[in-house]
Amino acid sequence: MMPRIPNNVLDEIISRTDIVNIVSEYVKLEKKGKNYFGLCPFHNEKTPSFSVSPEKQIYHCFSCGEGGNAINFISNIESVSYQESIKRLSDKANIRIDQYYDVKSDQKNQNYYRVNKLAKEFFTFCLNKTTEGKEALDYLQERDLTEEIINKFGIGLAPNGRHLLYDALKENNVSEIAMLELGHISVYDETYYDKFRDRIMFPIYDEHGNIVAFSGRTYHPDHKDEPKYINTQETPLFKKSKIVYNLNNAKRTIKQKDRVFLLEGFMDVIKASKAGLLESVATMGTSLTDEHAKKLRQYTKNAILLYDADHAGIDATRRAIRTLYKQRFNISIVTLPQGLDPDDFIKKYNNSAFIEYVNNRQKSVNEYFYDLYKRNTNTDHISSIEEFKAKTFKLLMNSSETEREFFLKKMANDIDVSIETLYSDLETYLGRTRSHHKPVQNGNTKNYSTTTNNKSELPNNRFGRIAKKFERYKPKDVKKAQETLIFFAMNNKISCKIITSDTSITFPEQNYRRLIHDLENYYELYESFDIDNFCDHYTKEEDPEYRKFVNELYDQFKRDGYDNNPYDEVKRFTDEHIEQCKKTLKRSLIYSNYLKLKNEYDNSPDDVERVKLTHELVQLLQLKNKNV
């Protein structure tokens, strides 16, 4: 971990950085008055709403809300850590901050990157300037890989020689130890041999554009007995569980479009990228890991899986869904028709048809599994239908009533039964499932399907009974809870992290929501809270009300005796009070949702809709009971 950089050093880096020049490397800016304007690089827009102020050294998008100083900009646009952003800008400003880094470790990595770059240059030369390269280029062109794509992805050729790369690297003063550590050579009987020979070479980059490994592919028809691909083994730079292929090229498009397509292999990614799907990535011969998902979550919360439709692809999709859910992704799935992979689809149709298909044929996770279950169902056999129903009902256990109705309508059509019958079966299934956890009163479950004779009376009675349990649930002191959490966040960085990492709470009032978000961003740069420094960066003259709100809250913070206490000194007191305040905010959110449901129920003349609203109230009651 990097030691803290003093605030005065950060301020000097910012003051000596021309934010207009920095932003202009990514955005075409036009001067209007004191400020510069352009199209926001963080979301798609047609009318410029992105402003850069050279006087204040800040940027702000009036549409999506992104804003900050030059450090924030580089961190967001390049999706690098704040520390890396600071390092890049300090180099540009000629401000030395070496003392805050592990210089020895950094120098070793830089040497490794240099060796891999030399290897890549060697492979590029062999592809473009040798007789063997001509044959490899013909193969690539037959696979519809243009010169532009070859250059973009750095594709090259490892020639058919025992130690040609070894000789080239030795000429550049690369040691055998470095070559072995990076997987370029192997040794046998004290003789060194190139690991990759007679293969088309694909460099593997990390998200920052550093070459960390290579993958070599056979291309001669008479090499069918050899493995199609050979990858660099794990090295100090290359960890398969962490590297996402093409993220270096795709990350800006991923942020702009707020989505990422996950494909099975890097050749799929290359072809998809050539077709125009620039936000596509892949893992390197391994299932999607938590590390992959965490890395992608830095760029977007929306993931679209585009894996093959065979058994291996289905298994990979299941695993990826579980992994992505843990990182709170919104997940969609695209299944190409007729067992085609992206390359096959593009060959059979064309690039624009591929883009149109993947944009318009995205399914939710439940839609994907429903279609999968339906495909394996024999509608002529009741046992197969019952299995189909059971799998689908399990899928819908935690779904909204809208989603349940959507799938029950589909199922009614697919197996030719009435939706009323399916509602009844679903209620029976849910009651049976709940009975494993809680005894059912009188030995049976109530059925509120639309087939009952007094369908309007039963849900009405049930809704009213449940609603009574919310009557005394209205929380008190919600404003005080918001204020107290802000005070703890101002007090120290760890408390702020504890508060902001809990995604189940929200601040009901806008200024408190904005302030907790600004504090979270502030602590990415600074270790302790300073009101003047904070206001300089996060409150603007054109928004005096927010500045007044922050200053008044800080004055109260000081009056109440909070004074930047280290977390370890106040841990027990802090943790207890934070949990109490979080419970109050959760209670506020639950009560607000209850009022919304009650209003919809009171104004709904439709009995079926009332049944669904009653189910939603039951789910809300379960959430309420967990928060007690």
N, C-alpha and C positions, 0 to 999 in steps of 0.2 A: 504494500500500500504506500502511496506517495505521501510524504509529510505535508502538513498544511502550508500553503504558500501565503505569506502575509498579505493582508488586505491592501497595504500601500503598494506592493509589487503588482497585484492585479490591477489596481487603479492606474498604475503607470503604463501597464501593457495596453489597457483600454484607451488611455489618453493619447498614446503614441501610435494608435491604429486608426487609419482612415477608413471608417466603416463604409463610406460610399465606394471606395476602391475594392474593398472586400466583397461587398454585395454585387458589384458590377461584374465580377467574374462569373456570376450565376444568373443574374437578372439584368435585362436591358432596362436602364433607368432613364427617366426624362425629368429635367428640373422644372418644378412649378413653384414659384415663390422661393421660400427658404429651403423647402424640402425637395426630395426626389421621389418619383412614383414609378411603379412598374407592376407587372403581373406577379402575383404571389407565387413563390416557388413551392409552397407547402400545401396548396390545394389548386384544383382546376378552376380557373375563372377567365372571363372574356373582357371584363372591365377592370382596369388597374385599381386595386384597393390597398396595395402594399406601399408603405411610406418609409423613407429613410431620412433621418434628421442628422445632418453633419454637425449641427450646433450641439445637440444633445448626445451625439454618438449612439443613437438607438435606432431600431427599426420596429415597425408595427403594421400588422395587417388588420384593417378595419372590418374585414369580412370574417376571417377564421379566428382572429384574436392572437395569433402568434406574434411574439415581440420579445425585445431584449437588447442586449448590447452585442458587440462583435463576437465575443466568446460564445454567447448563446446561439448566434447565427451559424457559426462554423460547426458547433456541436449538433445543431438541428439539421442543417443542410447536408452534412457529411455523415450524420448519425454516429458520431464518435463521442467518447466520454468528455466531460468538461475539462478533465486534466489534459487529455490529448489536444483539445481545442486550445487550451492555454499554451501548451507547448508549441503548437504551430504558429500562433500569433506572436509569441515571444521571439521565435526565430525571425519572423518578418520584421519585428520591431528592434531586433538586435539587443534584446534584454536577456541576459544569462540567468537561467534558473536551474542549471545543472545540479546544484547542491540539493535540490528537492527530488532528485531521481536516483535510481540505482544505475549509475552510469556504466558500471562494469557489465551488468546483465544486458543493458541496452546496446552497448557496443558489440557484444557477442551476437545478438540477434541481427543487428545491422550487417555483420559480416556474413551470416547465413543467407540473408536476403540477397546480398551481393553475389554469392556463389550461385544461387538459384537463377538470378537474372543472367549471369554469364552462361549458364546451361541453356536457358531459353533462347538467348541470342545465337548460340551454337546450333540449336535445333531449327531456328528460323533460317539461318544461312544454308543449312543442309537442304531444307525444303525448296528454297528459291534459287539456289546457285549451283546445284549438283545434278548429275545425270539421274541418280536415284530419286532426287527430289521431283524431277519431271514426271516420273511414274506415279509418285504419291500425289502430286497435284492433279494429275488426270483422274485418280481415284476420288479425290475430294470434289472435283468438279462434277463427276458422275453422280455424286450424292448431293448435288445442288448446293454446295458450299462455295459462295462467291469469294472473291479476293477481299472484299470489305469484311465479310464474316471471319475469314481466316485471320485477318489482321486484328480484328476486334477481340477475338478470343485467344490470340497468340499461338495459333496452331503451327506446329513445326514437324520435323522428321528426325528420328534417331537413326543414323545410317547403320548399315550392316557391317560393322567393324568391331573388333573385340575391345579396343581401348581408345577409340577416337575421341570420345568426350573426355576421358581421363587425360589424354595428352593435351587437349585444348585447355582444360582447367589448370593443369600443371604449368602451362605457359603463362597463366595469369596468377601464378604464385598461390594456388589453392592447395592446402595440405590434404594428404590422404585421409586424415582423421575427419576433416570437415566433409569430404566427399562421402565417406562411409556413414557419418552421422546423418547426412541428408538423403541417403539412399540412392546416390548416383552410381556407385560402384559396388562390386562384391570382390572378395579376395579368396583365392584358392592356390595352395602351394606357394604362398608368398608372391603371387602374381595378381595384379589388379585387373578386373574386367568391368566393362560398362554393363550396368544392370539392364538398360533399355537398348535393344538393338533391332533394327529393321522394323520400326513401329512408328506410326503417326502419333505425335506427342501433343497432349493437351495440358497446358499449365493450369494449376489450381491456385487461385488467389484467395487471400482472406478478404474481409470486407473493406480493408483499407487499401487494397490494390497491391499488396506484397505477395510475391510468389512463394507458396509454402510447400508445394508438392507438384507431382506430375502424374498423368495417366497415359499409358501407351497402348495403342490399338493396332492389332494386326490388319494388314490390308492386302496381302498376297493371297490368292485363291489356294495356293499349295500349303498354307499355314493353318489349315482347318483344325489340325490336332492340337494346336497351341491354345492357351487361354486367350479369349478375344481381347480382354483388357488386363493390364498389369498396373497396379497403382504403387506409388511410393509407400513404403511401410511407415508406421507412425514414427515421427521424429520430434526433435525439440520444437519445431515449428508446426508440424502437421498432426492434429488430433481429429480423427474422423468424426468423433462425437460432437465436435464444435464447429467444423468448417461447413459453410453453406455455399455450394457452387453458384457462381454468378452474382452473389450479393454485392460485389464491388461495382458491377455494372448496373444492377437493378435497383439499388437502394433509393436513388432519387425518385424514380418512377413509382416505387412502392409507396413512398411518403406522399407523393403528389396524388396518386390515385387511391391511396389509403386501402391497399389490398395487396396480397402476394399470392401467386400461383405456385403450388408445390408440385413438381413433376418427379418422375421416378429416376431418370438418369440424365447425365449432362448432355448427351446427344439430343435428347428430347428438348432440353432447355435451349440448346443452340438453334434447333429448327424452329421452336416456338418464338424465340427472340427474332429470328430472321423474318418470321411471318408478321411480327409487330407486337407480340406479347412480351414487352420489355420487362415486365414485373415478374418474370418466371425464374425460379431457383430450384435446386435439387440438393439432396444429401449425397455423400460420397460412398455409395456401396454399403450403407447401413440404414437401419430404421431411423425415423425421426426421433431425436432424443430431447430430453428436457433442456439441454444446453442449446440445441438448435432452436427450439421454440422460444426460449428466453431471448435469444439474439434477435429473432424475427419480431418479437413483441416490442422491441425498441423502435420499430419502424411503422408498425400497423397492428390493429387488433382484428383484422379481417383476413382470413386464410381460405383459399379455394384449393381443394385437393383435385389433382388431375392425374390419377394413377390408372394403370391398365385395368381392364375389366375381368382379367383371369383370376384364378384362386389366389395367386401370390399378391396380385394387386388389391384384391378385396381384403386380404389379411393385413396388408400394409396400410390400407385406408382405415381399418378398425383401430390399429395401433396408433396411427397418427391422430385420429380423432381424440382418443384418450389423452394423448400427450398435449394436444392443443387445448383441450378443455381445462387442463390443469393451469394453463397460463391465461385463461379467460378470453380465448379467441372466439370471435363469431366465425362459424365454420360453414362452408358450402362445399358441395362436391359436384364435379362434372364427370360424366361417364361418356366417353366417345362411343359411337355406334359400331356394331359389327366387329367388335374386338380390335379396333384399330388403335394404334398408338399415334401421337401427334405427327410423327414423320409420315406414317401411312396415310393419315387423314389429309394432310397437306398435299401429298402426291396425288391422291385420288380426286380431291376437289381443288382447292387453291388456298392461298393465304387469307384472303378476305372471308371465305367461307369458314375457315378455322376460327378466326377472331369472332365472327358473328355467332358461331356455335358456342364457344366457351363463355361469351357474354350473356347469351340468352337461354342457356340450358343448365343453369346452376340450380342445384337442389339443396334443400336443407338437409341436415343430418337425418331427421326423421323421414323425410321423403326418400332419401337414398336407401335407408333400411327397409322402408315399406315396399319399395319397388323390388328390392332384393328378396324379401320374404315372398312377395307375390309371384316373382319369377320361379320360385321353387315350390309353388303350391299347385297341386292337382285338384281343380275345382270339381272333379267327378267323384272325389272321395271325401266323405265327411270328416275322417280323421285328419286329413291334410288341411281341410278348411279350419278345423278346430285349432290345429297347431298354428296356422296363419293368424287366427284371431288372437290366440294367447300371446304370441310374439308381438303383435301390434298393440294389444292392450298394455303390455309391459312397457312398450315404447312410449305410450301416452300417459303413463302414471303421473309424471310431473309436468305435463303440458298444460297450456292454457285451454280454456273451454273453446275458444275459437279454433285452435289447432285440432282439438278432439273432433269437433264437428266436421272440419275439413276432411280428416282421414276417415271418419265413419261414413261420410257421404261417398267417398271413393270406394271404400270396402263394400258398402251396400250395392254399389253398381258392379263391382268386380266379382262378387260371389252371389249376386242376384237375391238379396234379402232386403227387408225394409230397414230403414235407419232406426225406427222405433225399437225393432228387435235387437239391433246392435247396441243401442243405448241401454236397454235392459240387461244385455249380456255384460256390457262394460261395468255397470253398477254392481252386478253380482261378482264380477272378477275383482273389482276394487274392494268390495266388502270382504271377500274371501282373503284377499291379500292383507288388508288391515287387521283381520282377525288373528293373524299370526303374531301381531304385536300387541293387540289390545282386545280383551274379551268383548263380544258383541252382546248388547243388552237383549234379554229374552231369547237368546240363541239364534237370532237371525238379523239380517241387515235390511234397512228400509230401502225401498226401491222407488226412486223418483223419476222413472222413465215416463215418457209421454204416453205410454199405453195405459196408465192408471185411470180409473173412472173419475177420481176427484183430483185431477192433476194440478189445478190452481191452488187448492187448499193446502196440500201437503208441503210444497216448497215454501208457501207463505208462512205456515206455522214454523217450519224449521229455520227459515231466515230470521224470523222475529226472535226465536229462542237464542240463536247464536248472537244476534245483534245486541242483546241485553248484556252479553259478556264484554262488550266494548264500551258500554255507557260510562263506566267509571275509569276508562283507560286513558282518557285525554291527559296528555302529559302537562306538567307544570314546569315553569322556569326553563323553557326551551332556549330563550335568548341568553339566559345566564349560562346554560351548558355550552352554547356556542362560544360565548365570551371566555369562559374558563379554558376551553380547549385551545383557543387562540393564545391565551396567556402561557399555557404550558408549551405551546409550539415556539413562542418567542423566547421562552426561558432557556431551552437548549435544543440542539439538533436531534438528539435521540428521541426525545418526546415528540417532536414534529414528525419523525419517521414512523413512530408507533401509531400516530393518529392518521396520517395520510395513507398508510399501507392497508388500512381497514376499508375495503371497498363496499362494505355493507352499510356504511353511514353516509349521510349527506347533510350539508348545512342548509336549512330551509331558506335563510335570508341570503340574498345575492352578494352583498358586500363581504359577509363572512366566508362564503364560498370562494370568492375571488382572493381574499386575503390568505386563506389556508393554502390555496394553489400557489400564490406568489411566494409564500414562506417556504414551500417545498422546493421551488426553483432556486430561491435565494441560498438555501443550505447546500445546494449542489456546488456552489462557488465558495461559500464562506463557512467557517466553523462555528462562529458565534454571531448573535444578532446585534446589529448596530442600527439604531433608528434612522440616523442621518444617511448612512450608506444605503439602507433599504429604500428610503424615500427617493433618493437620487436615481435609483434604478427602476423602481416599480410604481411610483406615483408621478403623475404628469400634471403640468400646469393647466392643461386643457380639461383636466378632470379634478377640479378643486374639492368636490364633495367626497371623493374617495380619499384624497390626501387628508382632509379634515377628519374623516372617519378613522383612518389609521393612527393619526396623531392623538386623537382623543382616547382611543383604545389603549395606546401606549402609555399615556398619562395615567390612566386607571391601572394599568399593569404595574407601574412604579408605585402608585399609592397603595396597592394591595400587597406590596412587599416582595413581588417577584423580582429577582435581580440576577439573571443569567447564572443560576446555580448549576454546577455540574450535575449531570443525571445521576451519577453514583451516590451523591450526597442526599438526594431527595427521591430515590427510586421507589421506596415503599409508598410514600405519600402520593407521589405522582401517579403511579400505576393504578392505585385504588380510585383516585379521583377521575382519571381519564376513563376508566371503565364505567364509572357512574354516569359521566357525561355522555359517553357513547350510547349507553342504554337509553338515556333520555332522547337522544336524536333518533335512535331506531324506533323508539316508541312513537315519536312524532310522525315518522314516515308511515308506520303501520296504521296509526289513527287516521292520517290523511287518506290513505288508500281505502280504509273502512268507510269514510264519509263519501268517497267517490263511488264505491260499490253501492252504498245505501241509496244515494241519489239516483243512480242508474236503475236500481231495482224499483224504487218508488215510482219512477216515470216510465217503466216498461209495461206495456199492455200484453206482451207476448209471454205465455206460460213457459214455452221452451227456453226463452231467454232468461226467465226467472230461475229456472232449474240450473242453468249454467252459472248465473251470478251467485246462487246458493253454494255451488261447488267452489267457486273462487273464494267465497267468504270462509268456507271450511279450511281451505289452504291458508288463508290469512290468519285464521284462529290458531292453526298449528305454529305459524311463525311467531305469533304473539306469545304463545305459551313457552316457546324456546327462549324468548327475550325476558321472561319474568325473573 
